[in-house]
């Protein structure tokens, strides 16, 4: 303890016993040498909450050599006052300028739960020290993380991929709002964009805390095994994930580059306010609007608007104020005048063309936000008979708001009115996108009307009965279906409730079953459920079960050449609906060509002109054909097409083999959903199942269901290191 008597402000780095983790990185660290004066404070066992004054730092001669950072009383001293082993460093944090008494400061965290604070006045010297220390403790596996400047660098226990049973150590850097990672399997190619997270939450308590980061379809669980550096990471990640300023691009963003604050308000009003009289014209209470806007600006991701807690007029006022207060405006200062001038073009086609041209030149976030907002206002005016807000009235409200003119320029309102009236053309909205949008909004409104009558519905949700594997009383589950719920989320919700674990090649899917037609349709994983529920007849229901043919279909899609499918099939019309004039009764051979835009029917292979063609994205394909039609094979499917006038056309197709049926179905799904038939990553493993897997694992599990994430976290926190130790 001699060195403690020489320097009362220095303590010995402490090494607490830690649970062994699975470490894949090399223990042979590169040799780095560096020396010079540093200013340091006494080490601490808890985060430094207060600013450390310059007088609290002691000048020490520091030497980094042979994996040791030693600090001495001066450059002539032989015995060090203390040492930090590079192998014991778990985190290196570069603090913002002037956080403490010295302009440039950095922190070192060790396995022994000690924190060391160092400072310098020279930016160049501080940067050199940080770079050398980082090289000394980061293994070759993660050396690519050192190619960029970082705010935080270190190793953390995590769980990911398909191996949620065993915690491993990964290496992470925080740079701006991006979290980069290197895992035992290799680097994570795409960083976590923290301001684009769907959710950031802490699960568990005490020593078993877990940081859960959900971004699009991937989820990362970071374990708080060492509380000191974990709390530092948590604070830094939370800060990096928050909005950085008042401009659109600095906000927390969703999947489509739309600020979360805009999405939250628009989604709430879509569910709760489309039929509210005077929506957007009426103002909310000033105090409530201000409090709501402050919460949204601080962390919109954590704000969940609920009917009964927030009034639609308060939410609409918060959205208008947010858009009005944007420093650069939604249409930007540089382009604002061009938009206003475009509204005076007399020729309608020329004016629309000019709007489209200006739209392209907006920054990506502004462009996405303009489309989302105008799309929403288009839906609002569709219910103008009820809410009294037609296109002109909406333009009067939003023109001055979006162009920040305070009502002094009538052209602002004209631009908004033009964009709503020509929404489909200006924003290149295809027929299928518009149809889905209308169906979803109509379903929400009808459910709310029904809920108002019964007094049971809230915020657009609807209670639906869903079955697991087969339609039985003992397998039914009553699920609340919000407007945003996808088929995948519904599937995982049902499996969660029945505690069903999903293995690697389990293709659980939600099916729409039509008992009258003796057919069923597998829903695409991203398909919205609410419009489907609204359209279910008395003979239809939803069931969650395994899609047995999916693996074979995916193999076919991976091996095929081209995006088209053609061949002979047995065809029969539904004479009461189609009236194609085919020979009476039975099935007939017809030649079909399916491409990315349409399905064509030819009388024979040599025919040059199709007898009929249908837009492929408007088709619904059901497995099975009702028996009374006497299909020639058991490999048939029913195709339904809904016209613009909402008239349904229906016909039946039969293949000669099961493989042909799978190939046709796979091609239908592929062209209808841009090639994405199934999630591209093995994301649907919901929790650890009693199975020990060997070999490499995927990078990060892709996950979209909040309930599934929470289940996985609960399993994680139950035993942080080995969930299946008893297996």
C-alpha positions in Angstrom: 0.0 0.0 0.0 3.1 2.2 -0.3 1.8 4.0 -3.3 -1.5 4.9 -1.5 0.5 6.9 1.1 2.3 8.7 -1.7 -1.0 9.7 -3.4 -4.0 9.9 -1.2 -6.3 10.6 -4.2 -5.6 7.4 -5.9 -7.2 4.0 -5.3 -6.3 0.5 -6.4 -8.4 -0.7 -9.4 -10.7 -3.3 -7.9 -11.6 -6.6 -9.6 -14.9 -8.1 -8.5 -15.7 -11.6 -9.4 -17.8 -11.8 -12.6 -19.7 -14.6 -14.1 -17.9 -16.2 -17.0 -19.1 -15.3 -20.4 -18.6 -16.9 -23.8 -15.6 -14.9 -25.1 -14.7 -15.4 -28.8 -12.3 -12.6 -29.3 -8.5 -13.1 -29.2 -6.8 -12.6 -25.8 -3.6 -11.5 -27.5 -3.9 -7.8 -27.7 -1.6 -5.5 -29.8 1.4 -3.9 -28.2 0.8 -0.1 -27.9 3.2 2.4 -26.3 2.5 6.0 -25.4 3.5 8.4 -22.6 2.9 11.9 -21.4 1.2 14.0 -18.8 -2.5 13.5 -18.0 -4.7 15.1 -15.4 -6.8 12.7 -13.4 -9.2 12.6 -10.5 -9.7 9.9 -7.8 -11.3 6.8 -9.2 -15.0 6.4 -8.4 -17.4 3.5 -7.9 -20.5 5.3 -9.2 -21.3 7.6 -12.2 -19.9 11.1 -11.9 -23.1 13.3 -11.7 -21.4 16.6 -10.8 -18.9 18.6 -12.7 -15.3 18.1 -11.5 -13.5 21.4 -11.1 -10.0 21.8 -12.4 -8.6 21.8 -8.9 -9.8 18.3 -8.3 -7.5 16.9 -11.0 -3.9 15.9 -10.3 -1.1 16.1 -12.8 0.4 12.6 -13.4 3.0 11.2 -15.7 1.3 8.3 -17.5 2.9 5.4 -19.5 1.0 3.0 -21.6 3.1 -0.1 -22.4 2.9 -3.9 -22.4 -0.9 -3.8 -21.7 -0.5 -1.5 -18.7 -1.5 2.1 -18.2 0.6 3.3 -15.3 0.4 6.7 -13.7 3.3 8.2 -11.7 3.8 11.3 -9.5 6.1 12.7 -12.1 8.3 11.7 -15.0 11.2 10.8 -12.8 9.3 8.5 -10.4 10.1 4.8 -10.5 7.2 3.4 -8.6 3.7 4.0 -10.1 0.9 5.4 -8.1 -1.5 3.0 -9.7 -2.0 0.8 -12.8 -4.9 -0.1 -15.1 -4.6 -3.3 -17.0 -5.8 -3.0 -20.6 -7.4 -6.4 -20.4 -9.5 -5.1 -17.5 -10.9 -2.1 -19.4 -14.5 -2.6 -20.4 -15.4 0.9 -21.7 -13.7 4.1 -22.9 -15.9 7.2 -23.0 -15.1 10.6 -24.7 -17.1 13.3 -22.9 -18.5 16.4 -24.5 -16.3 19.5 -24.4 -16.1 21.4 -21.0 -18.0 18.6 -19.2 -15.5 19.1 -16.4 -12.7 21.5 -15.5 -10.6 20.6 -18.5 -11.9 21.1 -21.9 -11.1 17.6 -23.1 -11.9 14.7 -20.8 -12.4 10.9 -21.1 -13.4 8.1 -18.8 -12.1 4.6 -18.4 -14.3 1.9 -16.9 -12.9 -1.4 -15.6 -14.2 -4.8 -14.8 -13.8 -4.1 -11.1 -16.5 -1.4 -11.3 -14.2 1.5 -11.1 -14.3 4.7 -13.1 -11.2 6.8 -13.9 -11.5 10.4 -15.2 -8.7 12.0 -17.2 -8.4 15.5 -18.7 -6.2 17.6 -21.0 -6.5 21.1 -22.6 -5.0 20.0 -25.9 -7.5 18.4 -28.3 -4.7 16.8 -30.3 -3.0 15.2 -27.2 -6.4 14.0 -25.8 -7.3 12.4 -29.2 -3.9 10.6 -29.3 -4.3 9.2 -25.8 -7.8 8.0 -26.6 -6.7 6.3 -29.8 -3.7 4.6 -28.1 -5.8 3.4 -25.1 -8.5 2.0 -27.5 -5.9 0.1 -29.5 -4.5 -1.3 -26.3 -7.7 -3.0 -25.1 -9.7 -3.7 -28.3 -8.9 -7.1 -29.9 -8.1 -7.5 -33.6 -11.6 -8.9 -34.1 -13.1 -5.4 -33.4 -10.3 -3.2 -34.7 -12.6 -1.9 -37.5 -14.5 0.0 -34.8 -11.5 2.3 -34.4 -11.7 3.7 -37.9 -14.2 6.3 -36.8 -14.3 8.8 -34.0 -16.6 7.6 -31.2 -18.2 8.9 -28.0 -18.2 5.5 -26.4 -16.3 2.2 -27.0 -16.4 -1.0 -25.1 -17.5 -4.6 -24.6 -20.9 -5.6 -23.3 -22.8 -8.9 -22.7 -25.6 -9.3 -25.2 -28.0 -11.9 -26.5 -28.9 -12.2 -30.1 -29.4 -14.4 -33.1 -31.0 -17.8 -32.5 -28.9 -18.4 -29.4 -30.8 -16.6 -26.7 -29.7 -19.3 -24.3 -26.1 -18.0 -23.8 -24.9 -14.5 -23.2 -21.8 -13.5 -25.3 -19.6 -10.5 -25.3 -19.8 -8.1 -28.2 -17.9 -4.9 -29.0 -19.7 -1.6 -29.5 -19.1 2.0 -30.4 -21.4 4.9 -30.2 -20.9 7.5 -32.9 -23.5 10.3 -33.1 -26.8 8.5 -33.2 -25.4 5.2 -34.5 -24.5 2.2 -32.5 -21.9 0.0 -34.3 -21.3 -3.6 -33.2 -18.9 -6.5 -33.7 -20.0 -9.9 -32.6 -18.2 -13.3 -32.4 -19.8 -14.1 -35.8 -18.4 -11.0 -37.3 -19.3 -7.3 -37.6 -22.9 -6.2 -37.8 -22.9 -4.6 -41.3 -25.7 -2.1 -40.6 -25.4 0.0 -37.4 -28.4 0.6 -35.1 -29.8 4.0 -36.0 -30.9 5.1 -32.6 -33.2 7.9 -33.7 -35.0 5.3 -35.9 -35.7 2.9 -33.1 -39.2 1.5 -32.8 -38.6 1.0 -29.1 -35.9 1.6 -26.5 -36.7 0.1 -23.1 -35.2 -1.3 -19.9 -36.5 -4.7 -18.7 -35.9 -6.3 -15.4 -34.5 -4.6 -12.3 -31.4 -4.7 -10.1 -28.6 -6.8 -11.4 -30.6 -8.3 -14.2 -31.4 -5.2 -16.2 -31.6 -5.6 -20.0 -31.5 -2.8 -22.5 -33.8 -3.7 -25.4 -33.3 -1.9 -28.8 -35.9 -2.6 -31.4 -35.1 -1.3 -34.9 -37.4 -2.2 -37.7 -37.3 -6.0 -37.7 -34.3 -6.6 -35.5 -33.9 -6.6 -31.8 -30.8 -6.4 -29.6 -30.7 -7.3 -25.9 -27.8 -5.8 -24.0 -27.3 -7.1 -20.5 -26.4 -4.8 -17.5 -24.0 -7.2 -15.9 -21.6 -4.5 -14.8 -23.8 -1.7 -13.4 -21.3 1.1 -13.6 -20.4 1.0 -17.3 -24.0 -0.2 -18.2 -25.5 3.0 -16.7 -23.0 5.0 -18.7 -24.0 3.2 -21.9 -27.7 3.6 -21.1 -27.5 7.3 -20.5 -25.4 7.8 -23.7 -27.8 5.7 -25.9 -30.8 7.4 -24.5 -29.3 10.8 -25.3 -28.3 9.7 -28.8 -31.7 8.3 -29.5 -33.5 11.6 -28.6 -34.3 14.4 -31.0 -31.2 16.5 -31.6 -33.0 19.8 -32.4 -36.0 21.4 -33.9 -35.5 20.6 -37.6 -37.3 17.6 -39.2 -34.1 15.6 -39.9 -33.1 15.9 -36.3 -36.2 14.3 -35.0 -36.7 10.7 -34.0 -37.6 9.0 -37.3 -39.8 6.0 -38.3 -39.2 3.4 -41.0 -40.3 5.7 -43.8 -38.3 8.8 -42.7 -41.4 10.3 -41.1 -40.8 11.9 -37.7 -42.3 9.9 -34.9 -43.9 13.0 -33.5 -45.9 13.4 -36.8 -46.7 9.7 -37.0 -48.0 9.6 -33.4 -50.4 12.5 -34.0 -51.6 11.4 -37.4 -52.1 7.8 -36.3 -54.1 8.9 -33.3 -56.3 11.3 -35.3 -56.9 8.7 -37.9 -58.1 6.2 -35.3 -60.0 8.7 -33.1 -60.7 11.9 -35.0 -61.7 11.4 -38.6 -65.3 11.9 -37.9 -64.8 14.6 -35.2 -66.6 17.8 -36.3 -64.2 20.6 -37.1 -61.1 18.5 -36.7 -57.9 20.7 -37.2 -60.1 23.8 -37.3 -60.9 23.7 -33.6 -58.1 24.4 -31.2 -57.2 22.4 -28.1 -56.6 23.7 -24.6 -53.4 25.7 -24.7 -51.9 24.2 -21.5 -52.6 20.6 -22.5 -51.4 21.2 -26.0 -48.1 22.7 -24.7 -47.5 19.8 -22.3 -48.2 17.2 -25.0 -45.9 18.9 -27.5 -43.1 19.1 -24.9 -43.4 15.4 -24.2 -43.4 14.6 -27.9 -40.4 16.8 -28.6 -38.5 15.3 -25.7 -39.1 11.6 -26.6 -41.9 11.0 -29.0 -41.2 7.3 -29.1 -42.2 6.8 -25.5 -45.4 8.8 -25.8 -48.4 6.6 -26.4 -51.6 8.6 -27.1 -54.7 7.0 -25.7 -58.3 8.0 -26.1 -59.8 9.3 -22.9 -56.4 10.7 -21.9 -55.9 13.1 -24.8 -58.5 14.9 -26.7 -58.3 14.9 -30.5 -58.3 18.7 -30.6 -55.3 18.8 -28.2 -53.4 16.3 -30.5 -54.3 18.1 -33.7 -53.2 21.5 -32.2 -49.9 19.9 -31.1 -49.2 18.7 -34.6 -50.1 22.1 -36.2 -47.8 23.9 -33.7 -45.0 21.5 -34.3 -45.2 22.0 -38.1 -45.6 25.8 -37.7 -42.5 26.1 -35.4 -40.1 24.2 -37.7 -37.1 26.5 -38.1 -36.8 25.8 -41.9 -40.5 25.0 -42.5 -41.9 21.8 -44.1 -41.3 23.2 -47.6 -37.9 24.8 -46.6 -37.1 28.4 -46.9 -35.1 28.0 -50.1 -38.0 26.4 -51.9 -41.0 28.0 -50.3 -41.3 30.8 -52.9 -41.1 28.3 -55.8 -44.1 26.3 -54.3 -46.2 29.5 -53.9 -45.4 30.6 -57.5 -46.3 27.2 -58.8 -49.8 27.5 -57.4 -50.4 30.4 -59.9 -49.8 28.3 -63.0 -53.0 28.3 -64.9 -52.5 25.1 -66.9 -53.5 22.3 -64.5 -51.2 19.6 -66.0 -48.3 22.0 -66.0 -48.9 23.0 -62.4 -49.1 19.3 -61.2 -45.8 18.6 -63.1 -44.2 21.6 -61.4 -45.4 20.3 -58.0 -43.9 16.9 -58.7 -40.6 18.5 -59.7 -40.4 20.6 -56.5 -41.3 17.5 -54.4 -38.2 15.7 -55.7 -36.0 18.5 -54.6 -37.2 18.5 -51.0 -34.9 16.8 -48.4 -35.8 13.1 -47.9 -37.4 13.6 -44.5 -39.4 16.7 -45.6 -40.6 14.8 -48.7 -41.7 11.8 -46.7 -43.4 14.0 -44.2 -45.3 16.0 -46.9 -46.6 12.8 -48.4 -47.7 11.4 -45.1 -49.4 14.6 -44.1 -51.2 15.1 -47.4 -52.2 11.4 -47.4 -53.7 11.9 -44.0 -55.6 15.1 -45.0 -56.9 13.3 -48.1 -58.4 10.7 -45.7 -59.8 13.5 -43.5 -61.7 15.2 -46.3 -63.2 11.8 -47.4 -65.4 12.2 -44.3 -66.2 15.9 -44.8 -69.9 15.1 -44.6 -69.4 14.2 -41.0 -66.4 16.3 -39.9 -67.3 19.4 -42.0 -63.6 19.6 -43.1 -63.5 19.5 -46.9 -60.4 20.1 -48.9 -60.9 23.9 -49.0 -61.4 24.1 -45.2 -58.3 22.0 -44.5 -56.3 24.2 -46.9 -57.4 27.3 -45.0 -56.0 25.8 -41.8 -52.8 24.2 -43.1 -51.7 26.7 -45.7 -50.5 29.3 -43.2 -49.2 26.6 -40.9 -47.0 24.8 -43.4 -45.8 27.9 -45.2 -45.6 30.0 -42.0 -47.3 32.9 -43.6 -49.7 33.8 -40.8 -52.5 34.0 -43.4 -50.9 36.8 -45.3 -50.5 34.9 -48.6 -53.6 33.1 -50.1 -51.3 31.1 -52.3 -50.2 28.9 -49.3 -53.7 27.6 -49.0 -54.0 27.0 -52.7 -50.9 24.8 -52.7 -52.3 22.7 -49.9 -55.6 22.4 -51.7 -54.0 21.4 -54.9 -51.9 18.7 -53.2 -54.9 17.2 -51.5 -57.0 17.3 -54.7 -54.3 15.8 -56.8 -52.8 13.6 -54.1 -52.8 10.4 -56.3 -51.0 12.0 -59.2 -48.6 14.3 -57.4 -47.3 11.5 -55.1 -47.6 8.7 -57.6 -50.0 6.7 -55.5 -50.9 3.5 -57.3 -54.3 1.9 -57.3 -53.4 -0.8 -54.8 -51.9 1.6 -52.3 -55.0 3.8 -52.5 -57.4 0.9 -52.1 -55.6 -0.4 -49.0 -55.6 3.1 -47.5 -59.3 3.5 -48.1 -60.1 0.0 -46.7 -58.1 0.6 -43.6 -59.7 4.0 -42.9 -63.2 2.7 -43.7 -62.6 -0.2 -41.3 -61.5 2.1 -38.5 -64.5 4.4 -38.9 -67.0 1.5 -39.1 -65.5 -0.2 -36.0 -65.7 3.1 -34.1 -69.4 3.6 -35.2 -70.1 0.1 -33.9 -68.1 0.7 -30.8 -70.0 4.0 -30.1 -73.3 2.1 -30.4 -72.1 -0.6 -27.9 -70.0 1.6 -25.8 -67.2 -0.9 -25.8 -64.6 0.2 -28.4 -61.7 2.5 -27.8 -59.2 4.1 -30.1 -60.2 2.1 -33.2 -59.5 -1.3 -31.7 -61.7 -4.3 -32.4 -62.0 -7.6 -30.6 -61.7 -10.6 -32.8 -61.7 -14.3 -32.2 -58.6 -16.1 -33.6 -58.0 -19.8 -33.4 -54.7 -21.8 -33.0 -54.2 -24.6 -35.5 -57.9 -25.5 -35.8 -61.3 -24.1 -35.0 -62.2 -25.4 -31.6 -63.6 -23.8 -28.5 -60.5 -24.7 -26.5 -58.2 -23.1 -29.1 -59.9 -19.7 -29.5 -58.3 -16.5 -28.4 -60.0 -13.1 -28.2 -57.6 -10.5 -29.4 -57.8 -6.7 -29.6 -56.9 -5.7 -33.2 -55.5 -2.1 -33.4 -55.3 -0.4 -36.8 -51.6 -0.9 -37.0 -51.4 -4.6 -36.2 -49.9 -6.8 -39.0 -50.5 -10.5 -39.6 -47.1 -11.3 -38.2 -47.8 -9.4 -35.0 -51.1 -11.2 -34.6 -49.4 -14.5 -35.1 -46.8 -13.9 -32.5 -49.5 -12.6 -30.1 -51.4 -15.8 -30.4 -48.3 -18.0 -30.0 -47.3 -15.9 -26.9 -50.6 -16.5 -25.2 -50.4 -20.2 -25.7 -46.7 -20.3 -24.8 -45.7 -21.8 -28.2 -42.0 -21.7 -29.0 -41.0 -21.2 -32.6 -38.1 -23.2 -34.0 -35.9 -22.2 -36.8 -37.9 -23.7 -39.7 -41.4 -23.2 -38.2 -43.3 -21.0 -40.6 -46.2 -20.0 -38.4 -48.7 -17.9 -40.3 -52.2 -16.4 -39.9 -54.8 -17.8 -42.4 -58.1 -16.3 -43.5 -60.4 -19.3 -43.7 -63.6 -19.3 -45.8 -65.7 -22.3 -44.8 -68.3 -21.7 -47.5 -65.7 -21.7 -50.3 -63.7 -24.5 -48.6 -60.6 -22.3 -49.1 -58.0 -20.5 -47.0 -55.6 -17.6 -47.7 -52.2 -17.3 -45.9 -51.9 -13.6 -45.0 -48.6 -11.9 -45.9 -46.6 -11.2 -42.7 -46.8 -7.4 -43.3 -50.5 -7.3 -44.2 -52.8 -5.2 -41.9 -55.3 -7.3 -40.1 -58.1 -4.8 -39.3 -59.4 -4.4 -42.9 -59.5 -8.2 -43.1 -61.4 -8.6 -39.9 -63.9 -6.0 -41.0 -64.5 -7.9 -44.2 -64.9 -11.4 -42.7 -68.3 -13.0 -43.4 -70.3 -15.2 -41.1 -68.6 -18.2 -42.7 -65.0 -16.9 -42.3 -62.5 -16.8 -39.4 -58.8 -16.4 -38.7 -56.6 -19.2 -37.6 -52.8 -19.3 -36.8 -51.0 -22.5 -37.9 -47.9 -23.6 -39.6 -47.5 -23.0 -43.3 -46.2 -26.4 -44.4 -45.4 -25.4 -48.0 -43.4 -22.3 -47.2 -40.0 -23.8 -47.1 -40.4 -25.5 -50.5 -41.8 -22.2 -51.9 -38.8 -20.3 -50.6 -36.4 -22.8 -52.1 -38.2 -22.5 -55.5 -37.9 -18.7 -55.4 -34.3 -18.8 -54.5 -33.5 -21.1 -57.5 -35.7 -19.8 -60.2 -34.5 -17.6 -63.1 -36.6 -14.5 -63.8 -39.7 -13.1 -62.1 -42.4 -14.6 -64.4 -44.3 -17.9 -64.4 -46.2 -19.5 -67.2 -47.8 -22.8 -68.0 -51.0 -24.7 -68.5 -53.7 -25.0 -65.8 -57.2 -26.2 -65.6 -59.5 -23.3 -65.4 -63.2 -22.8 -64.4 -65.1 -19.6 -64.1 -67.7 -18.7 -61.6 -70.4 -18.2 -64.2 -72.6 -16.0 -62.0 -69.8 -13.5 -61.6 -67.5 -13.6 -64.6 -69.5 -14.4 -67.7 -66.5 -15.0 -69.9 -68.5 -17.1 -72.3 -66.5 -20.3 -71.9 -68.0 -23.7 -72.7 -70.5 -24.7 -70.1 -69.5 -26.7 -67.0 -66.3 -28.2 -65.8 -62.7 -27.2 -66.0 -60.9 -26.3 -69.3 -57.2 -26.2 -70.3 -55.9 -22.6 -70.5 -52.4 -21.1 -70.8 -51.4 -18.5 -68.2 -48.6 -16.0 -67.9 -47.9 -14.3 -64.6 -45.5 -11.3 -64.4 -44.9 -8.4 -62.1 -48.0 -6.4 -63.3 -50.7 -8.8 -64.4 -52.0 -12.4 -64.8 -53.0 -13.2 -68.5 -55.2 -16.0 -69.7 -54.8 -17.4 -73.2 -56.9 -20.0 -74.9 -53.8 -22.0 -75.9 -50.0 -21.7 -75.9 -49.9 -20.4 -79.5 -52.4 -17.6 -78.9 -51.0 -14.1 -79.3 -53.8 -12.1 -77.6 -55.0 -12.9 -74.1 -58.7 -13.6 -73.5 -58.5 -11.9 -70.2 -56.0 -10.2 -67.9 -56.1 -9.0 -64.3 -53.8 -6.6 -62.3 -51.8 -9.0 -60.1 -51.7 -6.8 -57.0 -55.5 -6.7 -56.7 -55.8 -10.5 -56.7 -56.4 -12.6 -53.6 -55.3 -16.2 -53.9 -57.0 -18.9 -51.7 -55.8 -22.4 -51.3 -58.5 -25.0 -52.2 -61.6 -25.3 -54.3 -65.0 -26.3 -53.0 -65.7 -29.9 -53.7 -69.1 -29.5 -55.4 -67.2 -28.0 -58.4 -65.5 -31.4 -58.8 -62.0 -30.1 -59.4 -59.9 -32.5 -61.6 -57.0 -32.6 -59.1 -56.6 -31.8 -55.4 -54.0 -29.2 -56.2 -56.2 -26.2 -56.8 -56.7 -22.6 -55.7 -59.4 -20.0 -55.9 -58.6 -16.5 -57.2 -60.7 -13.5 -56.3 -60.5 -10.1 -58.0 -62.3 -7.0 -56.7 -63.0 -4.3 -59.3 -62.9 -0.5 -58.8 -66.7 -0.7 -58.3 -66.1 -3.2 -55.4 -67.6 -6.0 -57.5 -66.0 -9.4 -56.8 -64.9 -11.7 -59.6 -64.0 -15.3 -58.8 -62.5 -18.3 -60.7 -60.8 -21.5 -60.0 -57.4 -23.0 -61.2 -56.1 -26.5 -60.9 -52.5 -27.8 -61.2 -51.4 -31.3 -62.1 -48.9 -31.6 -59.2 -48.4 -30.2 -55.7 -45.0 -28.8 -56.8 -46.7 -26.8 -59.6 -49.2 -25.4 -57.1 -46.4 -24.3 -54.8 -44.6 -22.6 -57.7 -47.6 -20.7 -58.8 -48.4 -19.6 -55.2 -44.8 -18.6 -54.6 -44.7 -16.5 -57.7 -48.0 -14.8 -56.8 -46.7 -13.9 -53.4 -43.4 -12.7 -54.8 -44.7 -10.4 -57.4 -47.4 -9.0 -55.1 -44.9 -8.1 -52.3 -41.8 -7.1 -54.2 -40.0 -10.4 -53.7 -40.4 -10.3 -49.9 -42.4 -13.5 -49.3 -41.0 -14.2 -45.8 -38.8 -12.1 -43.4 -35.3 -12.3 -44.8 -33.7 -13.0 -41.4 -34.5 -16.0 -39.1 -36.4 -13.5 -36.9 -39.4 -15.5 -35.9 -37.7 -17.5 -33.2 -39.8 -16.0 -30.3 -37.9 -17.4 -27.4 -35.4 -20.0 -26.4 -36.9 -23.5 -26.9 -35.5 -26.7 -25.4 -33.0 -27.3 -28.2 -29.2 -26.9 -28.1 -28.0 -25.6 -31.4 -24.4 -25.9 -32.6 -22.4 -23.8 -35.0 -22.7 -20.2 -36.0 -25.8 -18.1 -35.5 -27.3 -15.2 -37.3 -26.3 -11.7 -36.4 -29.4 -10.0 -34.7 -32.9 -11.4 -34.4 -35.3 -9.4 -36.5 -38.4 -8.8 -34.4 -41.4 -6.7 -34.8 -43.8 -7.8 -32.0 -43.8 -5.9 -28.8 -45.3 -8.7 -26.8 -42.8 -11.2 -28.3 -39.9 -8.9 -27.3 -41.2 -8.7 -23.8 -41.5 -12.4 -23.5 -38.0 -12.9 -24.7 -36.7 -10.3 -22.2 -38.6 -12.0 -19.4 -36.8 -15.3 -20.4 -33.5 -13.4 -20.7 -33.7 -11.8 -17.2 -34.8 -15.1 -15.6 -31.3 -16.3 -16.0 -28.9 -13.9 -17.7 -26.2 -16.4 -18.6 -27.8 -19.8 -19.3 -31.5 -20.0 -19.7 -31.3 -23.7 -20.5 -28.7 -24.8 -18.0 -30.9 -27.7 -17.0 -31.3 -29.1 -20.5 
